[in-house]
């Protein structure tokens, strides 16, 4: 607990449908330093809340009928009250010492508004090969290597910045990736400092969405690639359309797919442009189920 009587860390867990029924057994053992917000989307279902979750005194349980991972994350964000919050999914195994690792960069510097950590795969290997070896500040390029479940932030910094997860991005939308990237980019656009910390905090046995989707060489992946190029580069993304559509076509074994993939790539780019997701656009939508209270609430 901190001096306010609240846990020092709050974990914002998103779950969907019947997956929540076994979530209680997968959560870490209770610790006085940690609280949980469980945001449970289950459209078209009147099933009762999982009793195992309701029996735990260290969590808040929220139930919603809507769809979309970003919307779900915003429900959890709106209900958060911990000084430091950690973004989470429902299929993580946290490693020994994870609480100290997450809190350390915030204890070390009051200027750190968000921090990202290392996620391991089911074999205990780092999720990506090029995690930095030393602690370092994030920039607009490094955040594009981050997975959502590696992100922790000061709640007051996010509230003061007015930033939420964009509901047009992520699982459940036509642009199935990138919600955490735009979230972090928008924080940095508001002057929030981010820090990379080379500490593994959790194991994720299943492959995360990004690498899984990157192996797909089809129109749906090309559309997401176009949207992410616009998010990262803005107008500088235009020259990449032809090159990337040809590269993806060659990777699929058929150069004849280049026009189809190019059109999908272009659709994604134009959709991201229409949604105002280019670099430097700043704060995400405030009517997206995100926080509406001020920092002092």
Order of alpha helices (4+ residues) and beta strands (2+ residues): beta-alpha-beta-alpha-beta-alpha-beta-beta-alpha-beta-beta-beta-alpha-alpha-beta-alpha-alpha-alpha-alpha
